[in-house]
Amino acid sequence: MLSDRDYMREEDNGMRFSWTVMLLIALVVVFVAEAIAETYLSLPLQEYGALSNRVWRSGWVWQLVTFQFLHGSFAHLFFNGLGVWMFGRPIEAAFGGRRMMGLWMAGGLVGGLLQLGISAAFPDVFSPSVVGASAGLMTFLAIFCRLEPDARILLALIVPVPARFLFYFSVGVAVFFIVVPSRDGVAHAAHLGGLLFGWFWVQAGYHRGEGLWDRLSEGWHRWNQQRQTSRPASRAAVGQIIKPSFRSDSAPTPAKELSNAEFMAREVDPILDKIARDGISSLTEAERQTLEAARKKVTRR
């Protein structure tokens, strides 16, 4: 969970460098450079840096990165910067500055690709030209809202709402304006891509240092354990041939009916395999009795 104590952790360690502040400075510097280049040099940087279908038509793949630093107006830059400041700081404090920057870039990349895909499918409705840091900002918002669902956030800087509400509200707005397109100039598909990436990052357990493969492996292991314990009899060891038995597991085969070697091979070895695989707590009462009989038999030798 994110908290003010987490946020102060780096300052307590004497680390005053802030990746969030550096990101904001970079956004401002690029905006100023963009204005100077267009005013005095007649060089429209957005023509080369804004996200467009030239990514796959002309191979301008750098646009997937550069569009995140460009903004269309001062108001556009101000509100995106305010959001980065609000949500970037706690994420940086909890996960580190480099990971925070990586999440912002990755969320922008996913959002940009989703915007390009939808604009390619519906070219008459959606514009592929996109600028702004909001896709990565939506990733920050999604991660914060998933990890701090009860935190209070000012909606439109006025109405306090729980963070979980803000997440669902943001997803709903993005989906609505994708289904019912508007000419508001907002890249709703890019926002949705950033939100979904942030949600997936938490859902897959990456915020705990886990990966999707770890989660899938853990789920498979649990399912396999339940399947094994629900079977009426222990599975034979690999490569070991055992004749089928139709007796109940409620009582072990008496040791005197078998020779020592047969008793160990048929009754004890599968139980030892089960202990090695699932632990001693997985044994049934009948299997415990069999082990006790084996212990007594070995002791008498």
C-alpha atoms as a printed R data frame, in Angstrom:
    type eleno elety resid chain resno       x       y       z
1   ATOM     1    CA   MET     A     1   0.000   0.000   0.000
2   ATOM     2    CA   LEU     A     2   1.075   3.574  -0.620
3   ATOM     3    CA   SER     A     3   1.259   6.007   2.265
4   ATOM     4    CA   ASP     A     4   2.828   9.298   3.332
5   ATOM     5    CA   ARG     A     5   5.425   7.294   5.249
6   ATOM     6    CA   ASP     A     6   6.409   5.542   2.030
7   ATOM     7    CA   TYR     A     7   6.602   8.898   0.294
8   ATOM     8    CA   MET     A     8   9.008  10.287   2.895
9   ATOM     9    CA   ARG     A     9  11.265   7.250   2.763
10  ATOM    10    CA   GLU     A    10  13.754   8.649   0.238
11  ATOM    11    CA   GLU     A    11  13.998  12.000   2.016
12  ATOM    12    CA   ASP     A    12  14.738  10.238   5.295
13  ATOM    13    CA   ASN     A    13  17.615   8.451   3.558
14  ATOM    14    CA   GLY     A    14  19.038  11.736   2.379
15  ATOM    15    CA   MET     A    15  18.033  11.147  -1.248
16  ATOM    16    CA   ARG     A    16  16.677  14.438  -2.527
17  ATOM    17    CA   PHE     A    17  16.709  13.515  -6.214
18  ATOM    18    CA   SER     A    18  13.150  13.174  -7.538
19  ATOM    19    CA   TRP     A    19  12.387  11.482 -10.836
20  ATOM    20    CA   THR     A    20   8.896  12.965 -10.757
21  ATOM    21    CA   VAL     A    21  10.290  16.498 -10.625
22  ATOM    22    CA   MET     A    22  12.770  15.679 -13.407
23  ATOM    23    CA   LEU     A    23   9.944  14.363 -15.562
24  ATOM    24    CA   LEU     A    24   7.962  17.558 -15.016
25  ATOM    25    CA   ILE     A    25  11.008  19.666 -15.880
26  ATOM    26    CA   ALA     A    26  11.499  17.643 -19.075
27  ATOM    27    CA   LEU     A    27   7.865  18.215 -20.089
28  ATOM    28    CA   VAL     A    28   8.233  21.976 -19.537
29  ATOM    29    CA   VAL     A    29  11.555  22.168 -21.397
30  ATOM    30    CA   VAL     A    30  10.133  20.321 -24.402
31  ATOM    31    CA   PHE     A    31   7.062  22.599 -24.416
32  ATOM    32    CA   VAL     A    32   9.268  25.709 -24.393
33  ATOM    33    CA   ALA     A    33  11.539  24.287 -27.100
34  ATOM    34    CA   GLU     A    34   8.488  23.418 -29.182
35  ATOM    35    CA   ALA     A    35   7.145  26.983 -28.902
36  ATOM    36    CA   ILE     A    36  10.510  28.573 -29.756
37  ATOM    37    CA   ALA     A    37  11.116  26.256 -32.728
38  ATOM    38    CA   GLU     A    38   7.678  26.932 -34.194
39  ATOM    39    CA   THR     A    39   7.735  30.716 -33.589
40  ATOM    40    CA   TYR     A    40  11.282  31.616 -34.590
41  ATOM    41    CA   LEU     A    41  12.448  28.720 -36.752
42  ATOM    42    CA   SER     A    42   9.176  27.777 -38.452
43  ATOM    43    CA   LEU     A    43   9.917  24.203 -37.390
44  ATOM    44    CA   PRO     A    44   6.753  22.384 -36.265
45  ATOM    45    CA   LEU     A    45   8.123  19.685 -33.967
46  ATOM    46    CA   GLN     A    46   4.713  18.061 -33.663
47  ATOM    47    CA   GLU     A    47   4.816  17.164 -37.332
48  ATOM    48    CA   TYR     A    48   7.712  14.824 -36.561
49  ATOM    49    CA   GLY     A    49   7.105  13.990 -32.905
50  ATOM    50    CA   ALA     A    50   3.321  13.633 -32.564
51  ATOM    51    CA   LEU     A    51   1.943  10.106 -32.758
52  ATOM    52    CA   SER     A    52   0.546   9.393 -36.214
53  ATOM    53    CA   ASN     A    53   0.000   6.558 -38.653
54  ATOM    54    CA   ARG     A    54   3.491   7.260 -39.986
55  ATOM    55    CA   VAL     A    55   4.641   4.857 -37.267
56  ATOM    56    CA   TRP     A    56   3.852   1.962 -39.590
57  ATOM    57    CA   ARG     A    57   3.520   3.764 -42.921
58  ATOM    58    CA   SER     A    58   6.988   5.354 -42.795
59  ATOM    59    CA   GLY     A    59   8.644   3.559 -39.880
60  ATOM    60    CA   TRP     A    60   8.664   6.596 -37.590
61  ATOM    61    CA   VAL     A    61   8.655   4.441 -34.463
62  ATOM    62    CA   TRP     A    62  10.237   7.183 -32.353
63  ATOM    63    CA   GLN     A    63   6.821   8.840 -32.267
64  ATOM    64    CA   LEU     A    64   5.703   6.198 -29.747
65  ATOM    65    CA   VAL     A    65   8.072   7.933 -27.307
66  ATOM    66    CA   THR     A    66   8.215  11.555 -28.436
67  ATOM    67    CA   PHE     A    67   4.447  12.124 -28.424
68  ATOM    68    CA   GLN     A    68   4.437  11.665 -24.655
69  ATOM    69    CA   PHE     A    69   6.610  14.771 -24.161
70  ATOM    70    CA   LEU     A    70   4.699  17.084 -26.500
71  ATOM    71    CA   HIS     A    71   1.604  19.126 -25.592
72  ATOM    72    CA   GLY     A    72  -0.858  21.142 -27.625
73  ATOM    73    CA   SER     A    73  -1.321  24.076 -25.241
74  ATOM    74    CA   PHE     A    74  -0.273  25.450 -21.869
75  ATOM    75    CA   ALA     A    75  -3.530  24.218 -20.283
76  ATOM    76    CA   HIS     A    76  -2.863  20.748 -21.701
77  ATOM    77    CA   LEU     A    77   0.612  20.753 -20.163
78  ATOM    78    CA   PHE     A    78  -0.608  22.199 -16.846
79  ATOM    79    CA   PHE     A    79  -3.287  19.603 -16.143
80  ATOM    80    CA   ASN     A    80  -1.134  16.674 -17.269
81  ATOM    81    CA   GLY     A    81   1.718  17.981 -15.135
82  ATOM    82    CA   LEU     A    82  -0.595  18.366 -12.149
83  ATOM    83    CA   GLY     A    83  -1.695  14.749 -12.516
84  ATOM    84    CA   VAL     A    84   1.890  13.514 -12.849
85  ATOM    85    CA   TRP     A    85   2.756  15.441  -9.670
86  ATOM    86    CA   MET     A    86  -0.219  14.043  -7.728
87  ATOM    87    CA   PHE     A    87   0.176  10.373  -8.662
88  ATOM    88    CA   GLY     A    88   3.820  10.131  -9.702
89  ATOM    89    CA   ARG     A    89   5.268  11.059  -6.295
90  ATOM    90    CA   PRO     A    90   3.655   8.260  -4.236
91  ATOM    91    CA   ILE     A    91   4.403   5.713  -6.966
92  ATOM    92    CA   GLU     A    92   8.034   6.835  -7.081
93  ATOM    93    CA   ALA     A    93   8.265   6.626  -3.285
94  ATOM    94    CA   ALA     A    94   6.820   3.112  -3.217
95  ATOM    95    CA   PHE     A    95   8.527   1.554  -6.251
96  ATOM    96    CA   GLY     A    96  11.504   3.792  -7.039
97  ATOM    97    CA   GLY     A    97  12.107   6.495  -9.599
98  ATOM    98    CA   ARG     A    98  13.369   4.301 -12.422
99  ATOM    99    CA   ARG     A    99  10.383   1.978 -12.179
100 ATOM   100    CA   MET     A   100   8.069   4.990 -12.031
101 ATOM   101    CA   MET     A   101   9.589   6.320 -15.262
102 ATOM   102    CA   GLY     A   102   9.379   2.889 -16.854
103 ATOM   103    CA   LEU     A   103   5.696   2.619 -15.957
104 ATOM   104    CA   TRP     A   104   4.987   6.059 -17.431
105 ATOM   105    CA   MET     A   105   6.751   5.213 -20.678
106 ATOM   106    CA   ALA     A   106   5.192   1.744 -20.936
107 ATOM   107    CA   GLY     A   107   1.696   3.053 -20.201
108 ATOM   108    CA   GLY     A   108   2.158   5.720 -22.875
109 ATOM   109    CA   LEU     A   109   3.366   3.097 -25.333
110 ATOM   110    CA   VAL     A   110   0.362   0.826 -24.719
111 ATOM   111    CA   GLY     A   111  -2.022   3.767 -24.911
112 ATOM   112    CA   GLY     A   112  -0.432   5.008 -28.108
113 ATOM   113    CA   LEU     A   113  -0.665   1.609 -29.763
114 ATOM   114    CA   LEU     A   114  -4.331   1.267 -28.804
115 ATOM   115    CA   GLN     A   115  -5.035   4.746 -30.214
116 ATOM   116    CA   LEU     A   116  -3.251   3.855 -33.447
117 ATOM   117    CA   GLY     A   117  -5.115   0.562 -33.718
118 ATOM   118    CA   ILE     A   118  -8.546   2.107 -33.248
119 ATOM   119    CA   SER     A   119  -7.758   5.006 -35.590
120 ATOM   120    CA   ALA     A   120  -6.623   2.514 -38.240
121 ATOM   121    CA   ALA     A   121  -9.853   0.537 -37.863
122 ATOM   122    CA   PHE     A   122 -12.044   3.668 -37.953
123 ATOM   123    CA   PRO     A   123  -9.995   6.338 -39.798
124 ATOM   124    CA   ASP     A   124 -12.998   8.588 -40.468
125 ATOM   125    CA   VAL     A   125 -13.866   8.848 -36.768
126 ATOM   126    CA   PHE     A   126 -10.640   8.699 -34.756
127 ATOM   127    CA   SER     A   127  -7.588  10.827 -35.414
128 ATOM   128    CA   PRO     A   128  -4.221   9.066 -35.132
129 ATOM   129    CA   SER     A   129  -2.458  12.335 -34.267
130 ATOM   130    CA   VAL     A   130  -1.877  12.364 -30.505
131 ATOM   131    CA   VAL     A   131   0.346  14.362 -28.133
132 ATOM   132    CA   GLY     A   132   0.540  14.491 -24.360
133 ATOM   133    CA   ALA     A   133   1.635  12.694 -21.214
134 ATOM   134    CA   SER     A   134  -1.879  11.602 -20.273
135 ATOM   135    CA   ALA     A   135  -1.607   7.940 -21.310
136 ATOM   136    CA   GLY     A   136   1.262   7.390 -18.862
137 ATOM   137    CA   LEU     A   137  -0.601   9.546 -16.322
138 ATOM   138    CA   MET     A   138  -3.581   7.181 -16.603
139 ATOM   139    CA   THR     A   139  -1.225   4.318 -15.756
140 ATOM   140    CA   PHE     A   140  -0.191   6.170 -12.584
141 ATOM   141    CA   LEU     A   141  -3.836   6.776 -11.728
142 ATOM   142    CA   ALA     A   142  -4.797   3.128 -12.234
143 ATOM   143    CA   ILE     A   143  -1.936   1.835 -10.066
144 ATOM   144    CA   PHE     A   144  -2.652   4.318  -7.270
145 ATOM   145    CA   CYS     A   145  -6.396   3.601  -7.303
146 ATOM   146    CA   ARG     A   146  -5.848  -0.163  -7.243
147 ATOM   147    CA   LEU     A   147  -3.400   0.007  -4.325
148 ATOM   148    CA   GLU     A   148  -5.183   2.772  -2.375
149 ATOM   149    CA   PRO     A   149  -8.865   2.238  -3.242
150 ATOM   150    CA   ASP     A   150 -10.156   4.149  -0.183
151 ATOM   151    CA   ALA     A   151  -7.949   7.227  -0.596
152 ATOM   152    CA   ARG     A   152  -9.836  10.478  -1.166
153 ATOM   153    CA   ILE     A   153  -9.161  12.294  -4.449
154 ATOM   154    CA   LEU     A   154 -10.656  15.599  -5.575
155 ATOM   155    CA   LEU     A   155 -12.604  14.955  -8.765
156 ATOM   156    CA   ALA     A   156 -12.178  18.035 -10.999
157 ATOM   157    CA   LEU     A   157 -10.221  19.478  -8.045
158 ATOM   158    CA   ILE     A   158 -13.534  20.034  -6.233
159 ATOM   159    CA   VAL     A   159 -15.486  16.879  -5.299
160 ATOM   160    CA   PRO     A   160 -13.765  14.363  -2.964
161 ATOM   161    CA   VAL     A   161 -14.340  10.795  -4.138
162 ATOM   162    CA   PRO     A   162 -12.795   7.408  -3.249
163 ATOM   163    CA   ALA     A   163  -9.914   6.416  -5.497
164 ATOM   164    CA   ARG     A   164 -11.708   3.278  -6.681
165 ATOM   165    CA   PHE     A   165 -14.566   5.452  -7.958
166 ATOM   166    CA   LEU     A   166 -12.151   7.648  -9.889
167 ATOM   167    CA   PHE     A   167 -10.654   4.574 -11.586
168 ATOM   168    CA   TYR     A   168 -14.023   3.172 -12.690
169 ATOM   169    CA   PHE     A   169 -15.203   6.646 -13.682
170 ATOM   170    CA   SER     A   170 -12.106   7.160 -15.850
171 ATOM   171    CA   VAL     A   171 -12.538   3.780 -17.531
172 ATOM   172    CA   GLY     A   172 -16.239   4.478 -18.117
173 ATOM   173    CA   VAL     A   173 -15.561   7.880 -19.694
174 ATOM   174    CA   ALA     A   174 -12.877   6.442 -21.978
175 ATOM   175    CA   VAL     A   175 -15.058   3.533 -23.105
176 ATOM   176    CA   PHE     A   176 -18.089   5.748 -23.649
177 ATOM   177    CA   PHE     A   177 -16.268   8.193 -25.907
178 ATOM   178    CA   ILE     A   178 -14.700   5.332 -27.865
179 ATOM   179    CA   VAL     A   179 -18.128   3.786 -28.474
180 ATOM   180    CA   VAL     A   180 -19.722   7.214 -29.033
181 ATOM   181    CA   PRO     A   181 -16.898   9.247 -30.632
182 ATOM   182    CA   SER     A   182 -16.729  12.978 -30.061
183 ATOM   183    CA   ARG     A   183 -14.674  15.762 -31.571
184 ATOM   184    CA   ASP     A   184 -13.336  16.961 -28.215
185 ATOM   185    CA   GLY     A   185  -9.717  16.413 -29.240
186 ATOM   186    CA   VAL     A   186  -9.079  13.971 -26.374
187 ATOM   187    CA   ALA     A   187  -7.345  10.651 -27.135
188 ATOM   188    CA   HIS     A   188  -9.746   8.476 -25.161
189 ATOM   189    CA   ALA     A   189  -8.311   5.245 -26.574
190 ATOM   190    CA   ALA     A   190  -4.846   6.238 -25.367
191 ATOM   191    CA   HIS     A   191  -6.309   6.947 -21.918
192 ATOM   192    CA   LEU     A   192  -7.985   3.545 -21.863
193 ATOM   193    CA   GLY     A   193  -4.751   1.836 -22.867
194 ATOM   194    CA   GLY     A   194  -2.879   3.517 -20.012
195 ATOM   195    CA   LEU     A   195  -5.591   2.610 -17.510
196 ATOM   196    CA   LEU     A   196  -5.677  -1.033 -18.593
197 ATOM   197    CA   PHE     A   197  -1.901  -1.323 -18.482
198 ATOM   198    CA   GLY     A   198  -1.798   0.031 -14.914
199 ATOM   199    CA   TRP     A   199  -4.623  -2.306 -13.866
200 ATOM   200    CA   PHE     A   200  -2.877  -5.305 -15.419
201 ATOM   201    CA   TRP     A   201   0.452  -4.400 -13.794
202 ATOM   202    CA   VAL     A   202  -1.122  -4.612 -10.345
203 ATOM   203    CA   GLN     A   203  -3.406  -7.546 -11.184
204 ATOM   204    CA   ALA     A   204  -0.472  -9.624 -12.438
205 ATOM   205    CA   GLY     A   205   1.420  -9.023  -9.188
206 ATOM   206    CA   TYR     A   206   4.288  -6.995 -10.617
207 ATOM   207    CA   HIS     A   207   3.893  -4.462  -7.794
208 ATOM   208    CA   ARG     A   208   4.961  -7.227  -5.375
209 ATOM   209    CA   GLY     A   209   7.946  -8.197  -7.467
210 ATOM   210    CA   GLU     A   210   6.042 -11.095  -9.008
211 ATOM   211    CA   GLY     A   211   5.428 -11.771 -12.643
212 ATOM   212    CA   LEU     A   212   2.543 -13.210 -14.606
213 ATOM   213    CA   TRP     A   213   4.387 -16.515 -14.981
214 ATOM   214    CA   ASP     A   214   4.800 -16.712 -11.186
215 ATOM   215    CA   ARG     A   215   1.060 -16.210 -10.700
216 ATOM   216    CA   LEU     A   216   0.192 -18.845 -13.302
217 ATOM   217    CA   SER     A   217   2.678 -21.318 -11.812
218 ATOM   218    CA   GLU     A   218   1.296 -20.751  -8.326
219 ATOM   219    CA   GLY     A   219  -2.271 -21.285  -9.538
220 ATOM   220    CA   TRP     A   220  -1.291 -24.479 -11.349
221 ATOM   221    CA   HIS     A   221   0.513 -25.796  -8.260
222 ATOM   222    CA   ARG     A   222  -2.498 -25.167  -6.025
223 ATOM   223    CA   TRP     A   223  -4.891 -26.783  -8.495
224 ATOM   224    CA   ASN     A   224  -2.609 -29.803  -8.850
225 ATOM   225    CA   GLN     A   225  -2.363 -30.167  -5.075
226 ATOM   226    CA   GLN     A   226  -6.141 -30.110  -4.700
227 ATOM   227    CA   ARG     A   227  -6.508 -32.637  -7.496
228 ATOM   228    CA   GLN     A   228  -3.982 -34.971  -5.882
229 ATOM   229    CA   THR     A   229  -5.467 -34.795  -2.394
230 ATOM   230    CA   SER     A   230  -8.969 -35.409  -3.767
231 ATOM   231    CA   ARG     A   231  -7.923 -38.748  -5.275
232 ATOM   232    CA   PRO     A   232  -8.853 -41.821  -3.201
233 ATOM   233    CA   ALA     A   233  -5.405 -43.338  -3.487
234 ATOM   234    CA   SER     A   234  -1.845 -42.102  -3.814
235 ATOM   235    CA   ARG     A   235  -0.336 -41.893  -7.284
236 ATOM   236    CA   ALA     A   236   2.403 -44.397  -7.949
237 ATOM   237    CA   ALA     A   237   5.954 -43.186  -8.253
238 ATOM   238    CA   VAL     A   238   7.182 -42.581 -11.787
239 ATOM   239    CA   GLY     A   239   8.464 -45.749 -13.389
240 ATOM   240    CA   GLN     A   240   7.118 -47.968 -10.587
241 ATOM   241    CA   ILE     A   241   4.679 -50.706 -11.606
242 ATOM   242    CA   ILE     A   242   2.107 -51.566  -8.945
243 ATOM   243    CA   LYS     A   243  -0.778 -53.961  -9.326
244 ATOM   244    CA   PRO     A   244  -4.190 -52.332  -8.817
245 ATOM   245    CA   SER     A   245  -5.816 -52.840  -5.444
246 ATOM   246    CA   PHE     A   246  -9.552 -52.610  -4.812
247 ATOM   247    CA   ARG     A   247  -9.344 -52.466  -1.032
248 ATOM   248    CA   SER     A   248 -10.453 -49.379   0.886
249 ATOM   249    CA   ASP     A   249  -7.945 -46.818   2.162
250 ATOM   250    CA   SER     A   250  -9.570 -46.986   5.570
251 ATOM   251    CA   ALA     A   251  -7.070 -49.618   6.725
252 ATOM   252    CA   PRO     A   252  -3.606 -50.546   5.522
253 ATOM   253    CA   THR     A   253  -2.729 -53.967   4.209
254 ATOM   254    CA   PRO     A   254  -1.469 -55.976   7.175
255 ATOM   255    CA   ALA     A   255   2.306 -56.266   7.128
256 ATOM   256    CA   LYS     A   256   2.227 -60.017   7.784
257 ATOM   257    CA   GLU     A   257   0.466 -60.698   4.451
258 ATOM   258    CA   LEU     A   258   3.463 -59.391   2.476
259 ATOM   259    CA   SER     A   259   7.158 -59.973   2.489
260 ATOM   260    CA   ASN     A   260   9.362 -57.114   3.669
261 ATOM   261    CA   ALA     A   261  10.353 -56.114   0.137
262 ATOM   262    CA   GLU     A   262   6.790 -56.285  -1.163
263 ATOM   263    CA   PHE     A   263   5.484 -54.337   1.806
264 ATOM   264    CA   MET     A   264   8.030 -51.529   1.332
265 ATOM   265    CA   ALA     A   265   7.516 -51.375  -2.448
266 ATOM   266    CA   ARG     A   266   3.727 -51.517  -2.474
267 ATOM   267    CA   GLU     A   267   2.779 -49.657   0.675
268 ATOM   268    CA   VAL     A   268   5.624 -47.547   2.044
269 ATOM   269    CA   ASP     A   269   7.386 -46.163  -1.038
270 ATOM   270    CA   PRO     A   270   4.275 -44.412  -2.451
271 ATOM   271    CA   ILE     A   271   3.675 -42.798   0.949
272 ATOM   272    CA   LEU     A   272   7.253 -41.545   1.112
273 ATOM   273    CA   ASP     A   273   6.859 -40.110  -2.375
274 ATOM   274    CA   LYS     A   274   3.709 -38.328  -1.273
275 ATOM   275    CA   ILE     A   275   5.497 -36.821   1.745
276 ATOM   276    CA   ALA     A   276   8.299 -35.541  -0.470
277 ATOM   277    CA   ARG     A   277   5.782 -34.038  -2.884
278 ATOM   278    CA   ASP     A   278   3.005 -32.672  -0.637
279 ATOM   279    CA   GLY     A   279   4.348 -32.762   2.922
280 ATOM   280    CA   ILE     A   280   3.549 -35.020   5.865
281 ATOM   281    CA   SER     A   281   0.362 -33.116   6.669
282 ATOM   282    CA   SER     A   282  -1.219 -34.484   3.467
283 ATOM   283    CA   LEU     A   283  -1.218 -38.096   4.750
284 ATOM   284    CA   THR     A   284  -4.461 -39.872   5.535
285 ATOM   285    CA   GLU     A   285  -4.969 -41.798   8.771
286 ATOM   286    CA   ALA     A   286  -4.561 -45.074   6.896
287 ATOM   287    CA   GLU     A   287  -1.217 -43.962   5.475
288 ATOM   288    CA   ARG     A   288  -0.003 -42.925   8.920
289 ATOM   289    CA   GLN     A   289  -0.910 -46.375  10.229
290 ATOM   290    CA   THR     A   290   1.029 -47.955   7.385
291 ATOM   291    CA   LEU     A   291   4.127 -45.923   8.258
292 ATOM   292    CA   GLU     A   292   3.781 -46.931  11.916
293 ATOM   293    CA   ALA     A   293   3.532 -50.582  10.913
294 ATOM   294    CA   ALA     A   294   6.645 -50.187   8.771
295 ATOM   295    CA   ARG     A   295   8.513 -48.577  11.665
296 ATOM   296    CA   LYS     A   296   7.627 -51.461  13.984
297 ATOM   297    CA   LYS     A   297   8.556 -54.010  11.347
298 ATOM   298    CA   VAL     A   298  11.960 -52.385  10.816
299 ATOM   299    CA   THR     A   299  12.538 -52.094  14.567
300 ATOM   300    CA   ARG     A   300  11.950 -55.837  15.105
301 ATOM   301    CA   ARG     A   301  14.570 -56.762  12.479
